[in-house]
């Protein structure tokens, strides 16, 4: 099973974006083996360490901000395994909304 971090963005004006970070799998039920995801946001965020336990939408984290940075994440599997992942947040003016590759 291969899992990947992706993000969606929407430019809302004044150099700010609403964005969502989530997991995707190459298998239909691939995320069912995951218990939680710990996202490590930039230290300028209030509460930069965020844990998502809800598998709905791929353990989706919704927030907003003004710039890109590398997000570290720890994926915790139900069998006790832990995997570290990285994702470069993708925010763009044009198109004004989209999904990272």
Secondary structure as the mmCIF struct_conf table of DSSP 4:
data_model
#
loop_
_struct_conf.conf_type_id
_struct_conf.id
_struct_conf.beg_label_comp_id
_struct_conf.beg_label_asym_id
_struct_conf.beg_label_seq_id
_struct_conf.end_label_comp_id
_struct_conf.end_label_asym_id
_struct_conf.end_label_seq_id
STRN STRN1 UNK A 3 UNK A 13
TURN_TY1_P TURN_TY1_P1 UNK A 14 UNK A 15
STRN STRN2 UNK A 16 UNK A 25
BEND BEND1 UNK A 26 UNK A 27
TURN_TY1_P TURN_TY1_P2 UNK A 28 UNK A 29
HELX_RH_3T_P HELX_RH_3T_P1 UNK A 30 UNK A 33
STRN STRN3 UNK A 34 UNK A 40
TURN_TY1_P TURN_TY1_P3 UNK A 43 UNK A 44
BEND BEND2 UNK A 45 UNK A 45
TURN_TY1_P TURN_TY1_P4 UNK A 46 UNK A 47
STRN STRN4 UNK A 49 UNK A 52
TURN_TY1_P TURN_TY1_P5 UNK A 56 UNK A 59
STRN STRN5 UNK A 61 UNK A 65
BEND BEND3 UNK A 66 UNK A 67
STRN STRN6 UNK A 70 UNK A 77
TURN_TY1_P TURN_TY1_P6 UNK A 78 UNK A 79
BEND BEND4 UNK A 80 UNK A 80
STRN STRN7 UNK A 82 UNK A 88
BEND BEND5 UNK A 93 UNK A 96
STRN STRN8 UNK A 97 UNK A 99
#
